[in-house]
Amino acid sequence: MSVKHALLALLEDAPRYGYELRAEFEERTGASWPLNVGQVYTTLSRLERDGLVEAGGTDAEGRSLYQLTEAGKVEVKGWFDTPVERAQAQRDELAIKLAVAVAVPSVDVGKVVQQQRSATMRALQGYRRQARSGAAEDLAAGLVLDRLVFAAEAEIRWLDHCESRLRRAAAQSTTSDPAEGGAR
């Protein structure tokens, strides 16, 4: 997720100060991705260094406001006009954990899958409770919440698939001749 681009997009409406950007970001994303205010100010400093934002005066309380430059507006437009690239696989800690677990004889991979399924089910139930409580009434927050629900559902389906592959591999290894190097 590009915090840089999200902050630039939020500045499209009006100049804002860092904490205000943080609050707006969390509101728009349904607070599903909390931002550290320090990260916001560090990102704003880089954006200013790169000529994408500039100091735009202060508000009534004396807080420094940031506003988009023309280059910043071009950058935001480019971000919205460009699809999210899927060609390069993202690092997925769960996929890495399971890939390594199958190679470590002392690990009960089935248990790892079950623990993850339980955690993902709890998260999914939490997302669904949020949706029922009206957290998704705001369109932006609702879209993010929908994405989280779909991702959790997909992860559960993938874990079911992993469990099935593990069972098939175990069945193959018990029917293989150990001298032929059967699967673990």
N, C-alpha and C positions, 0 to 999 in steps of 0.2 A: 504494500500500500504506500502510495506516495504522499507523505505528509506535506512535502514541499508543494506539490500541485494542489492539494486540498486547501492549503492556506492561501495560495494564490487565487484560487477560485472563490474563496470566501471574501477576499478583498475586492473582488469584482463589483460587489454591491456598493460598498462604501469603505472609507478608511476605518481601520480598527486598531486597537492596542492588543498586545499579546494575550492577556488573560481573556479578553473578549473573544479573540479568535479561538482560543482553547474551548471556551464555553459553547460557542457557536458550532465548532466541530463536533463536540460531544452531543449537542442537541440534535444536530443533523444525522449523526450516526446512531442515535438511540443509546448513547453512552456505551456502545459495545466495544469501542476502542478508545479507552481513556488515554489522553495525552498528558504528559508531564509538562507543566508550564515552562520549565527550563528547556525542554526540547523545542517548544514553540519559539522561544526567544533565540535559541541557537540557530534554528532554521531561518528565522527572520533576518538574523545577522548575515547568514550566507546569501540569502536572497537579495539583501541590500548590496553586499559585496559584488554579486553577479549582475547588478543593475536591473533586477526584476521588480524590486520594491524600493520605495524611498520614504524618508521621514516626511510626514504630512502634517506637521504641527502637533498640537496637544489638545486634549479635551478640557472640559471645565475643571477637572480635578488635576490637571497637569500631566496626564499620562501621554506618552509619546504614541502618536498614531502612525500607522504605516499605510501606504497606498500603492497601488500598482503603477508601474511605469508603462510606457508603450510596449517595451520588450516583455514585460510581465503579462500584458494582455495577449500578446502573440503567443507566449508560452502556454497560457491557459487554454487558448483556442486550439493550439496544437495538441494539448493533452486530451481535450474533449473529442477532437477529430480523429484521434488515433486509437484503434482498438487495443485492448489489453493483450499483450503478446503471450501466447500459450506455447510457443515453440520450445522455449527453454524451461525445463522442469524446475519448479520451485523446490527448495529444500523442504522436505516434509519430515519432521522429526519422527512421527509415528512410522512412516514407511521405512526410514533408516533403522529405527529401533527393531522392527520386525525382521528386516533383512539381516541384521547382525544377530538377532536372537536365534534364528534358525541355524546359525553356524556355531553357536556356543552350546556344547552338550549339556551343561548344567542348568540351562534355562528351560522352563516349562512354557513354551511358546503359546500353547493353548490358554494357559493362565494369563499371560500378557494380553492376549486378544480379549479374553473375558473381562479383565479389569478395565481395559479401554472401552469396551462396549458399554459396561456399566457407567463409566464416567461420561461417555458421549450421550447415553440415554438420559442421565441426570441433566446434562446441559440442554438437550433437546426439550425435555419437560419444562425447564426454566424458560426457554425461549417461547414455548407455547403458552405458558402462564403469562408472560409479558404481553403476548399478543392478545390474549383474552382480557387482560386488565386494561386494555385501551392504549398501551404503550405504542401500538402501531397506527394509531389514528393519524398522526403526523405522517404525511406521505414519505418524506425522506427517511424517517426512523423506521417506518413500516417496510420500506424496500430493503433496508439493511437487516432488519429482523427476519424477513423472508429469506434472505441469502443465508443467514446463520442457520435457520431451520433446514433449508435444502442441503446445506453443506453437512450438517449433523446427520441427516437422513442418508446422504450418500456415504458418509463414513461408516455408518452402521451396516449398510449393504456391502461395502468393501470388506468390513471385518467379517461378515457372514461368509463372503467369498474366500477370504484368507483361511477361515476355519475349515471350510470345505476342502481347500487345497491341502491343508495340513493333514486332514484325515486321509485324503487320497495318497499323499506322500508316505504316510505311516503305513497304510495298507500295502503299498508297493514295496516298501523296505522290508516288510515281514514276509513277502512272497519272493523277494529277490534272493539269489544265491549270494551270500556274503563274499564268496571268493570272486564274484564278478563286480564287486564294488557297488552294491545296491544303494539307493538313496537313503539318507538318514531319516 
